[in-house]
Amino acid sequence: MAFSAQAIDVLQRDATVGLSARLFARPTLAKMIIAFVAACALGKVFAAWATGFTGDETYTIVIARTLALSYFDHPPLHQWIVHGFATLLGEAWWVRVPFLLMAIAINVPLYGVTRRLFGVNAALWALFTFNAAPYFMAWPDGVIVPDVPLFLYLAAASWATTEILFGPPRSKAAHWVLWMVAGLAFGCAGLSKYSAIFTPIGLLCFLVGSPRHRRWILRPEPYAGAALAFAIFAPVIVWNCRNHWISFAFQSNRAVTGLAFDLPALRAFAEATGAQVALLSPWIGTPLLIAVAATLRLRNPGGAERFLLCLVAVPLLFFVLMQFLGKRIIPHWFNLAWLFAFPLLGRWLSAKPEGWLRAWASKSAALSAGMFAAYIVYVASGPFWTATNAHVQFRDPTHWSYNWRDLTEATAWRALSPTAGVGSRYVRSNRP
C-alpha cells in the first residue's frame, strides 16, 4: 500500500501526540515545566522592578518623546508603545509593563507552533528550554527594545503559517483568514525591527523547496497577506522617503563592506560564537545545536523540520557571513535564529528517556535560575569591588548599561533641572 508524503507526516504527528499523551498521563513533569515557566514570568517582573533602565531603554524613552512615523535607528513600533504608555503613566518603570507582557506572551505562539508540528510533549520542552536560556530569562539588554515585539509577532506569524501548511484540512475561507493573520503579524514584526524580513524569506525558501507546499506560490492568499504586511510597514517607507532613506542606509551600511577571511574576521567569529554560548548557556545551547544538526540529516523537503530549519538558517547564515564582511556583530542578533530552533530542541528532547529528562531539566533549571539571581543582585547592587582608578570601572560590564551609577552621585546637574539627566557617554555609531 502506498502512502502520500502528507499521510506519512500525519501518521508521524499522531504518533508523537500519542507519545505525549502517554508521558503526560502522569502530569508531574508537565506541571513542573508549567511552574518553571510561570516562575520565569514572575522573575522578569521582579527584575524590571529591581533594576533601572538600561542604556538602550533610556535611549528609546528619550526619542519616543517625539512621535514620528519612524526613527533613525529602528522602525517605530516600540517607540510608539513607549510614547503612548509614558503619556498615560509617566516615564517610570511602568513603561516596561507592555513589553513585559509581550515577552511573557511569546510563550503562547511558540507553544502553538511546536504543538502543531510535534505534539504537546515537544511543545512543553520547547517552552522549558526557551525560558531556561539565560538571555531569554533575563533579557539583559532590557525589555524596552524592538526585539520583544519582533519575537512575539514573528512567532505569531509562524504559528499562523504552521496551521496553514501542517494543520488539518480547512476551508478556503479559513485559509484566507490565516494568511491575513500571518500578514498582520509579519507587518507588525516589520514595524518592530528590519531583521523581521528574514522570516518571510525563510518561509519563501521552504515553499520553493517543498513540492507539497509549492502550490501556495500560485495562490492569491499569500500575496494578500504580503500586501497587508507591506501596508502596515508603509509608515517606515514614507518616513525614509522624506529623510533621504537614512535609516535604510544606516542599517545596510552595518551589513556590507568587503568579504575577508583574515585573522580579524576569524577572531570576530570566535568572539560571536563564545557570546552565543554565554547567552544560551552550555546546558541549553549544546542540545540546541545538536537538535539543529540532527535536522540537517533529514531528507523530507516538505517536513516540519525542514520548515523550521529554513527559518533558522536564513538569519543564522546572514549574521555569520557579516563577520567576514568586516562588521561587528551584536550577540543578541542571533536570537532571531534561535527562536525557531527551540521547537526543534523540544522535538529532540521529547524522544529522550523520562529519567534522563528529569535529571537534565532539574540541573538546567537550577543553573539558569542561579545565574539569573546572581545577575539581578549584581545589577541592582553594583560591583562588589571598589574602584581605585579610572580603569577599574571597565571591569563592570553593566557600568554603561544600567542607571548610569556615576550620575546618581553627581549634584551639579540638579541645579539645572530636577528632571534633567546627563550621561557621561552614549555613542550610537558604527565606527570603531
N, C-alpha and C positions, 0 to 999 in steps of 0.2 A: 504494500500500500504506500502510495506516495503522499507526502505532506508538503504543503507550501511553506515558504520561509515564515510567513505571518503565523501560520498554525503552529509551527515549531516554537516561535517566540512566545505565543500564548501559553502553550504547554509548559515551557520553562518558567514563565512568570507564575503560573498556577502552582507549580511545584515549589517555587520559592515562597509563595504566600502560605502554602500548606506547611512548610518548614517553620515559618514564622509563627503560625497558629499553634503548632506543637510545642515550640520553645516557650512561647509566652502563655501557654495554658497554665504554667506556673509563673505568675506575674511578678515574682520578686525582682528579677533582673530588670524588667521593664519599668517597674516602679522606681528602682534605683536610678535608672537613666533619666526618667522624668524629673525626679527630685534633684538630680545634679543640674539639669538644665534650668530648673526653677531657681536653684541656689545661685547659679551663674547670673541669672537675670537680676536677682537681688544684689549680688555683688557689684554689678555695673551701676546700679542706682546708688549704692553706698560710695563707690569710687567717684561718681560725679558730684556727690555732696561733699566728700572729704578732700578733694583736690581742686586747685584753682584751674583757671583756663590755661590751655597750652598756647604756645606762640601762634600756631595755625588757627586756633579758635579765636584768639584775640584779634588776629588779622581779619578773620571773617566777620566778627561782630562789628568792627570799625567800618569796614567797607560796606556792610549791609545797612548802615545808617542812611545811605543814599539808595533809593530804589531805582533800578535800571533794568533794561531789557536783558542785559548780560553784563559780564565783567571781564577784566583783562585776563585773570588767571584761569578761571573756570566758568562753565555755564552757570546760570543764576539760581537754580532751584534751592540749594541750601541757604543762599543769601536771602532769597525771598522768605523762606521759613523763619530765619532769624529776624528779619525786619518785622514781619507780622507779629511774632511772639514777643519781641522786645518792645514793640509799640504797646502791647497789652499789659505786660508784666515787668518791663524794665530789663536792663542788661545784667541781671543777676544769674545765678547758676540755673534758675528755672528755664533759661533759654535752651538748656540741654535736653529738656524733657521730651520734645517731639523726636529728637534724634535718638534718645534712649529707647523710646517706644519702637522706632524703626529698627534699631539694632536688635532688639528682642524679637521683633516681628519677622526677621529674616528666617527664623526657625520654621515658620509656617510653610512658605513655598519650598524651602529646602526639604522639609519632610514630605511635602506633596510630590515633588519630583522623584525622590528616591522611592517612595511607596509605590508610585505608579510603575516605575521601572523594575524594582527589585523586591518589593514586598515590605511589610511592616517591620520585620526584624532588621533589615538593612537600613530602613529609614530611621529607626531609633539609634542605631550605631552611627549613622551619619550625623545626627544631632549631637550625640555624645562627643564625637571627635571634633566637630566644629566648635563646640563650646569649650572643650578641653584644650584646644590650641591656644597657647598663651596670648598671641596677638588678639584673637577674637574674644578672648576672655577679658583682656584689659583695655583694648583699644588705646594703646599708649600715645598715639598722635592726637587723641581727643575724639569726641563724638560729633562735635560740630564741624564736620568735614564732609566733602562730597562723596566719599566712599560709602558712607552709611546708606543714603538713599540709592546710590548706584547699585550696591549689592542687593538691596531689597527689591528694586524694580527689575533688575536682571533675573533674579531668582524667580520672581513672579512671571516674567515673560517666558522663561524657560519652562515653568510649570504648565502654562497655557499651551505652549508648543508640544510639550510632552504628552498632554492629553490628546492633542490632535494626532500626533504621529504614532503613539503607542497605546492610546486608550481604546475603549470598546467602540464598536460601530455607532456612529451618531448621524443625525440628520444633517442635511445641507445647511439648514438654518443654524444648528448648533456649531458647525464648523465656522460659519461666518462670525458668530459671536466670539468664539475662542480666538480667531485670528485678529479680531478687533481688540480684544483684551490684550493679546500679545503686543499689538501695535501701540496701544495706550501705554503699556508698561515700558516698552522699548523707548517710546518718546520721552517719558519721564526719566528714564535712565540717561538718555542723551542730554536732558536738561541738568543732570547731576554732574556728569564728567564726560569728557571727549572719548575716553577709553571704552565707553559703552559700545562703540562701533564694533569691537572685536567679537562680541557675542553673536550679533546677526551675521557677521562674516563667517563665523564657525558654523552657524545654522545653515547658511547657504552652501558651505563646503560639504556638509553632511547630505543635504538634499541632492546635490550634484552627484555625489559618490554612491548614493543608495538607490539601486534600481527600483526598490519597492516604494520609495517615497519621492522619486524624481517627478512624478506626475504633478506634484504641487507647484512646480515651477511654471506649469502651463495653466494653472488655475487662477482666477481673479482674486480669491480671498487673501492670499499673502500680499498681493500688491495693494489691496485696500488697507490692510494693516500697516504696510510700509508708508502709505500716503498719510495715514493718521499720525504715525510716529514723526514723519517729516513736518507735518503741520504743527505738532506740539513743539518741535525743535526750532520752528521758524523764528521766534524772538532772538535766538542766538545768531542766526543768519542776518537778520535785519541789523542788529547791533554791530556786528562785524563789518557789514557793508558800510555803515555810517562812520566807522572808525578805522578805515583802511585795512580791514582784515587783520588787525593787530593781534587778536587772541589766537587765531589760527596760525599766524606767522610765528608767534612765541612758542606755541606747543610743537609745531612742526620743526622748529629750529632745535628743540630739545632732542629730536629723534634722528636727525640726518646730518652727517658730516662726511666722513670717508671711511671705508672699510679698512681695518688693520688687524692683524693677528700678532701684534708685538707684545712685549712684556707688560706695558701698562694695561693693555686690553685684557690680558690673561689675569693680571692682578685684580682688575675690576671684576672679572668674572668670579674669581675665587672669593673676593670680599662679598659679592652679592649672594653667592652660594652659602657662605657662612652666615650671612644675615637671615637667609631663609630658614636655616636650621635653628637659629635663635628664635625667630618669630613663631615657628611651628612647634619647636622643641623636638629633640631626638625621639621621644617616645610617641609622638603623634606624626612628625614629619617622615620618619623612616617607614612605617607601614603605609603612609600615604603615597610615597614614591614607589613602594613595592606594588601597591594596588594599581597605580597608573601604568607601571611597567608590565604588569600581568595583562592589562588590557591590550597592549601592543601586540600580543601573540594571538589575539582573537581575529578570525578571518571573516566574520559576518559584517559586510559593509552596511547593512541596514539594521544592525542590532543596537540595543540601548547603550551598550558600552561604547560603540563607535560614535554615537551621538554625543555623549559626554566627552569623549576624547577629543572631538573636534572643538568643543567649547573650551577645553583646557589648552589645546595645542596652539591655537592662534595667538592669544596674548602671551603665552609662555615663550614661544619661539621669537615673537617680536621683541620682547624685553631682553631675552638672551642676546639676540642679534645687536640690540642697541649698544651693548657693552663693547662690541667690536667695531662700532661706528664712532668711538671716541666720546661717548656720552656717559655721564654719571647716572647711575640707576638709584632711585629711591626704593628701598627694600619692599615697602608695602605695595608697590605697583604689581608685584607678582600675585598678590592675594586674589586678584580677579580670576586668575587661572585656578588657584587652589580652591576657590569657592565651588567650582563644578567638579573638583576631584573628590570632595567629601562623599558624594553618593557612591562613587567607585570604591572608596575605602569602606563605606558601610556594607556594600555587597561583599567585599573581600572578608571583612570581619564576620559577617553572618554565616560564613561557611566554617568558622573555627569552632573547636570544641568548647562547650559551655564552661568547663573548669578553667581552661586557658583564658577565656574571655574575662571571667570574674577576676582572676589574678592580675591580668594586664590592666583592666579597667580601673580596679581599685588603686593600683600603683600610679597609673597615669593621672587619675583624678587628684590623688594626694599631692603629687609633684606639681601639677599645674596650679592647684589651689595654694600651695606653699609659695610658689613663685609670685602669684597674684597678690597674696597678702604682704610678702616682703616688698614688692614693688610699690604698693599703695602706701605702706608705712614709710618707705623711703621718700616718696614724692611728697607726702604730707608733712614729714618732719624735717626733711633736708638731709644732707650727708652727715655721717657720724664723725667725720674728722674735722679739724679746724684748719682753715686756710691760713698758711703762713706767708705766702707771697702771691703775686698776681697770677702765677702759672698754675697753682694748685686747683683753682676753680674749674679748670677744664677737665679735671678728673671726674667731675659730676656730670653725667650725661643729661640730667634734667635742668642744668643751670640756666640754659637759654630757653627752656621749654615751658616750665610751669611757674606762673605767678611773678616772674622777674624778682626774685627774692631781694636783690640789692636795692630795688626801688622801694620796698617796704621800709627800709631803714633810712631812706633819704627824707628830708623835711623841707628842703628849699623849694621844691616844686609845688608844695601845698600853698605857698604864698600866691601862686598864680591862680589856682582854682582848686577847690576841694574835690572836684570830679575829674581833674586832668590827670593824665598819666604819661610818662615819658619813658620809653625803652632805651636802654643803653645801646642796643644794636638790633636791627632787624633788616635782613637782606633778602630780597626776592630777586635773585639773579641767577643766570645760568653760567656766569663767568667764574673762573677759579679765583 
